[in-house]
Amino acid sequence: MNQKYMIYMYLLKARTFIALLLVIAFFSVMVPNFLTTSNLLIMTQHVAITGLLAIGMTLVILTGGIDLSVGAVAGICGMVAGALLTNGLPLWNGSVIFFNVPEVILCVALFGVLVGFVNGAVITRFGVAPFICTLGMMYVARGSALLFNDGSTYPNLNGMEALGNTGFSTLGSGTLLGIYLPIWLMIGFLLLGYWLTTKTPLGRYIYAIGGNESAARLAGVPIVKAKIFVYAFSGLCSAFVGLIVASQLQTAHPMTGNMFEMDAIGATVLGGTALAGGPRPGNRINHWRVRHRLPRRRHGDDGGQRFLADGH
């Protein structure tokens, strides 16, 4: 009886993966060229965009928050990349600085982190609900993207040999060991996210905040720093999505990323993250980590505070 129950629980937990396998099997039978290496690589190249956003969104949702600005941030980051590649950076004395592609990527990544930092700072310092704050940032970012070039696109992001800013298309369409670079980026961010959430104190803080923020505060968890980090990380993921889309299309469009946030939230929830934040109900492993590896007591805490921090 116990063995049957364990099998049932295993199948229940793996239901999303099983459903995915059934869909793949169905299309493999119905479409002759579906299960080919080239087609799978093309599909994963597109999946990498949603995957990158979902990785950042996962950390945010684990804290009990939400980030509705990821699509709009991707759009404005693409426009920033287009502006730097096309027009350079005008200075006060009338001269213009042009950046090579790695420098453009770095600038856009920092811009995405800055936007995420603002989200986290407003949420933690002013007590604004994550839904309201990131919804406002979504409109600010989208409106700024439309105003960036008077609503027009930045076409032909090939750069110029004389300026040394060619090769932007490699980011979205280049390959390494036969696999597209966006897939490698997604894998890299996935491993980084896994390491952060399972191997570092920050990961335990994130789970603790999402599980019970009041208890986490009493336990000495640096809530402000942890929340700002996850929103900044989400902004970084959005920046790379904007770069990838602009690189693949060779055009920066102000409406890039429209409704991407819904794809990211859906992928995060389907991946097993609870919308309420923290570990999923019944996950005793993460509960053990929070109880036994967080700083359980600070100087001056009384027994009642420790009782609340333990959660029982």
C-alpha positions as CSV (number, residue, x, y, z in Angstrom):
1,M,0.0,0.0,0.0
2,N,2.8,2.4,0.9
3,Q,4.6,1.6,-2.3
4,K,1.5,2.3,-4.4
5,Y,1.1,5.6,-2.5
6,M,4.7,6.6,-3.2
7,I,4.3,5.8,-6.9
8,Y,1.1,7.8,-7.0
9,M,2.7,10.8,-5.3
10,Y,5.7,10.6,-7.6
11,L,3.4,10.6,-10.7
12,L,1.4,13.5,-9.2
13,K,4.5,15.6,-8.7
14,A,5.8,14.8,-12.2
15,R,2.5,15.4,-13.9
16,T,3.7,18.5,-15.7
17,F,6.7,16.7,-17.1
18,I,4.6,13.7,-18.1
19,A,2.1,16.0,-19.9
20,L,5.1,17.6,-21.7
21,L,6.3,14.2,-22.8
22,L,2.8,13.2,-24.1
23,V,2.6,16.5,-26.1
24,I,6.1,15.8,-27.6
25,A,5.0,12.2,-28.4
26,F,1.8,13.4,-30.1
27,F,3.5,15.9,-32.3
28,S,6.3,13.5,-33.1
29,V,3.7,11.1,-34.6
30,M,1.6,13.7,-36.3
31,V,4.4,15.8,-37.7
32,P,7.2,13.8,-39.4
33,N,10.0,16.4,-39.0
34,F,9.0,17.5,-35.5
35,L,11.5,15.3,-33.6
36,T,14.6,16.4,-35.5
37,T,17.7,18.0,-34.1
38,S,17.4,21.2,-36.1
39,N,13.7,21.6,-35.1
40,L,14.4,21.0,-31.5
41,L,17.2,23.5,-31.5
42,I,15.0,26.1,-33.1
43,M,12.2,25.5,-30.5
44,T,14.7,25.7,-27.6
45,Q,16.1,28.9,-29.0
46,H,12.6,30.4,-28.6
47,V,12.0,28.7,-25.3
48,A,15.2,30.3,-24.0
49,I,13.5,33.7,-24.0
50,T,10.7,32.6,-21.8
51,G,13.1,30.5,-19.7
52,L,15.3,33.4,-18.9
53,L,12.4,35.5,-17.7
54,A,11.0,32.6,-15.7
55,I,14.3,32.1,-13.9
56,G,14.3,35.7,-12.7
57,M,10.5,35.5,-12.0
58,T,11.1,32.3,-9.9
59,L,13.3,34.1,-7.4
60,V,10.8,37.0,-7.2
61,I,7.8,34.7,-6.6
62,L,9.7,32.7,-4.0
63,T,9.8,35.8,-1.9
64,G,6.0,36.2,-2.2
65,G,6.3,39.0,-4.8
66,I,5.6,39.4,-8.5
67,D,7.3,41.3,-11.3
68,L,4.9,42.5,-14.0
69,S,7.6,44.7,-15.6
70,V,9.8,42.0,-17.1
71,G,8.3,42.3,-20.7
72,A,8.4,46.1,-20.8
73,V,12.0,46.1,-19.3
74,A,13.0,43.7,-22.1
75,G,11.5,46.2,-24.6
76,I,13.3,49.3,-23.3
77,C,16.6,47.4,-22.9
78,G,16.4,46.4,-26.6
79,M,15.8,50.1,-27.4
80,V,18.8,51.1,-25.3
81,A,20.9,48.6,-27.2
82,G,19.6,49.9,-30.5
83,A,20.3,53.5,-29.6
84,L,23.9,52.7,-28.5
85,L,24.6,50.7,-31.6
86,T,23.0,53.2,-34.0
87,N,23.6,56.6,-32.5
88,G,26.2,56.0,-29.8
89,L,26.3,58.1,-26.6
90,P,26.3,61.8,-27.3
91,L,28.3,63.9,-24.8
92,W,27.8,67.5,-23.6
93,N,30.6,68.8,-25.9
94,G,29.0,67.5,-29.0
95,S,31.2,64.4,-29.5
96,V,29.8,60.9,-29.6
97,I,31.1,57.7,-28.1
98,F,30.4,54.5,-29.9
99,F,30.6,51.1,-28.1
100,N,31.6,47.7,-29.3
101,V,29.1,44.8,-28.8
102,P,30.5,43.5,-25.5
103,E,30.3,47.0,-24.1
104,V,26.8,47.5,-25.3
105,I,25.8,44.2,-23.7
106,L,27.4,45.3,-20.4
107,C,25.7,48.7,-20.5
108,V,22.3,47.2,-21.2
109,A,22.7,44.5,-18.5
110,L,23.6,47.2,-15.9
111,F,20.6,49.2,-17.0
112,G,18.3,46.2,-16.4
113,V,19.8,45.6,-13.0
114,L,19.2,49.3,-12.2
115,V,15.5,49.1,-13.2
116,G,15.2,45.9,-11.0
117,F,17.0,47.7,-8.2
118,V,14.5,50.5,-8.3
119,N,11.6,48.0,-8.2
120,G,13.1,46.4,-5.1
121,A,13.9,49.6,-3.4
122,V,10.4,51.1,-3.9
123,I,8.9,47.8,-2.6
124,T,11.1,47.5,0.5
125,R,11.6,51.1,1.4
126,F,8.2,52.6,0.7
127,G,6.1,49.5,1.4
128,V,4.5,49.5,-2.0
129,A,2.9,46.2,-3.0
130,P,5.0,44.3,-5.6
131,F,2.0,44.1,-7.9
132,I,1.4,47.9,-7.9
133,C,5.1,48.8,-8.1
134,T,6.0,46.5,-11.0
135,L,2.8,47.4,-12.8
136,G,3.7,51.0,-12.6
137,M,7.3,50.2,-13.7
138,M,5.8,48.3,-16.7
139,Y,3.9,51.4,-17.9
140,V,7.0,53.6,-17.2
141,A,9.3,51.3,-19.1
142,R,6.9,50.8,-22.0
143,G,6.2,54.5,-22.3
144,S,9.9,55.3,-22.2
145,A,10.6,52.8,-24.9
146,L,7.9,54.4,-27.1
147,L,9.4,57.9,-26.5
148,F,12.9,56.7,-27.0
149,N,12.9,57.1,-30.7
150,D,9.5,58.8,-31.2
151,G,7.8,55.4,-31.4
152,S,10.0,54.2,-34.2
153,T,12.3,51.2,-34.3
154,Y,16.1,51.0,-34.6
155,P,16.5,48.9,-37.8
156,N,19.7,47.3,-39.1
157,L,21.6,46.7,-36.0
158,N,24.6,45.3,-37.9
159,G,26.9,48.1,-36.9
160,M,29.8,49.5,-38.9
161,E,33.2,48.1,-39.4
162,A,34.7,51.6,-39.0
163,L,33.1,52.0,-35.6
164,G,34.0,48.5,-34.4
165,N,30.4,47.6,-33.3
166,T,29.6,44.7,-35.7
167,G,28.6,41.2,-34.7
168,F,25.5,41.9,-32.6
169,S,23.6,39.2,-34.4
170,T,25.9,36.6,-32.9
171,L,24.2,36.9,-29.5
172,G,20.9,35.8,-30.7
173,S,21.8,33.5,-33.6
174,G,25.4,32.4,-33.0
175,T,26.2,28.8,-31.9
176,L,28.6,27.1,-29.6
177,L,29.2,23.4,-30.0
178,G,26.2,23.4,-32.4
179,I,23.8,24.9,-29.8
180,Y,22.5,28.4,-30.1
181,L,23.9,31.0,-27.6
182,P,20.5,31.9,-26.1
183,I,20.2,28.3,-24.9
184,W,23.7,28.5,-23.3
185,L,22.7,31.7,-21.6
186,M,19.5,30.1,-20.3
187,I,21.5,27.1,-19.0
188,G,24.0,29.4,-17.3
189,F,21.3,31.5,-15.6
190,L,19.5,28.3,-14.6
191,L,22.6,26.9,-13.0
192,L,23.2,30.2,-11.3
193,G,19.7,30.4,-10.0
194,Y,19.9,26.8,-8.7
195,W,23.1,27.5,-6.9
196,L,21.7,30.7,-5.4
197,T,18.6,29.0,-4.1
198,T,20.1,25.7,-2.8
199,K,23.7,26.3,-1.9
200,T,23.9,29.8,-0.5
201,P,22.4,31.6,2.6
202,L,20.6,33.9,0.2
203,G,18.5,31.0,-1.0
204,R,17.5,30.1,2.5
205,Y,16.6,33.8,3.1
206,I,14.5,33.8,-0.1
207,Y,12.5,30.7,1.0
208,A,12.1,32.1,4.5
209,I,10.8,35.5,3.3
210,G,8.2,33.8,1.1
211,G,7.2,31.3,3.7
212,N,6.7,33.8,6.6
213,E,8.2,37.3,6.2
214,S,7.4,38.3,9.8
215,A,9.1,35.2,11.2
216,A,12.0,35.7,8.8
217,R,12.4,39.3,10.1
218,L,12.5,38.1,13.7
219,A,15.0,35.5,12.7
220,G,17.4,38.1,11.5
221,V,17.0,37.6,7.8
222,P,18.2,40.7,5.7
223,I,14.8,41.1,4.0
224,V,15.5,44.4,2.3
225,K,18.8,43.2,0.7
226,A,17.3,39.9,-0.3
227,K,14.3,41.4,-2.0
228,I,16.3,44.1,-3.8
229,F,18.6,41.4,-5.1
230,V,15.8,39.2,-6.5
231,Y,14.2,42.1,-8.4
232,A,17.6,43.3,-9.6
233,F,18.3,39.7,-10.8
234,S,14.9,39.7,-12.6
235,G,15.9,43.0,-14.3
236,L,19.2,41.4,-15.4
237,C,17.3,38.4,-17.0
238,S,14.9,40.9,-18.7
239,A,17.9,42.8,-20.1
240,F,19.3,39.7,-21.7
241,V,15.9,38.9,-23.2
242,G,15.7,42.3,-24.8
243,L,19.2,41.9,-26.1
244,I,18.5,38.5,-27.6
245,V,15.3,39.5,-29.3
246,A,16.9,42.6,-30.8
247,S,19.8,40.5,-31.9
248,Q,17.6,37.9,-33.5
249,L,15.5,40.4,-35.3
250,Q,18.4,42.9,-36.0
251,T,15.8,45.5,-35.0
252,A,15.0,47.2,-31.7
253,H,11.2,47.6,-31.4
254,P,9.6,49.6,-28.6
255,M,6.8,47.0,-28.2
256,T,9.2,44.1,-27.8
257,G,8.2,42.0,-24.8
258,N,4.5,42.7,-24.9
259,M,2.8,40.2,-22.6
260,F,6.1,38.4,-21.9
261,E,5.3,38.7,-18.2
262,M,2.4,36.3,-18.5
263,D,4.5,33.7,-20.3
264,A,7.1,34.1,-17.5
265,I,4.6,33.7,-14.7
266,G,2.9,30.8,-16.4
267,A,6.3,29.0,-16.9
268,T,7.2,29.7,-13.3
269,V,4.0,28.2,-11.9
270,L,4.1,25.2,-14.3
271,G,7.7,24.6,-13.1
272,G,6.5,24.0,-9.6
273,T,6.9,27.4,-7.9
274,A,4.0,28.3,-5.5
275,L,2.5,31.7,-6.3
276,A,2.1,32.4,-2.6
277,G,5.9,32.2,-2.2
278,G,8.2,30.1,-0.2
279,P,8.6,26.3,-0.4
280,R,5.6,24.4,-1.8
281,P,3.2,23.0,0.8
282,G,4.6,19.8,2.3
283,N,8.2,20.5,1.3
284,R,9.8,19.5,4.6
285,I,13.3,19.7,3.2
286,N,13.2,23.5,2.7
287,H,11.4,23.9,6.1
288,W,14.3,22.0,7.7
289,R,16.8,24.3,6.0
290,V,15.0,27.4,7.3
291,R,14.7,26.1,10.8
292,H,18.2,24.7,11.3
293,R,20.4,26.9,9.1
294,L,19.0,30.4,9.5
295,P,20.3,32.7,12.3
296,R,17.5,31.8,14.8
297,R,18.2,34.4,17.4
298,R,19.6,37.9,17.7
299,H,20.8,39.7,20.7
300,G,17.8,40.9,22.7
301,D,15.3,38.4,21.2
302,D,13.1,36.8,23.8
303,G,11.6,33.3,23.8
304,G,8.4,34.5,22.2
305,Q,10.3,35.9,19.2
306,R,12.1,32.6,18.8
307,F,8.8,30.8,19.0
308,L,7.5,32.9,16.1
309,A,10.7,32.5,14.1
310,D,10.4,28.7,14.4
311,G,6.9,28.9,13.1
312,H,5.4,26.5,15.7
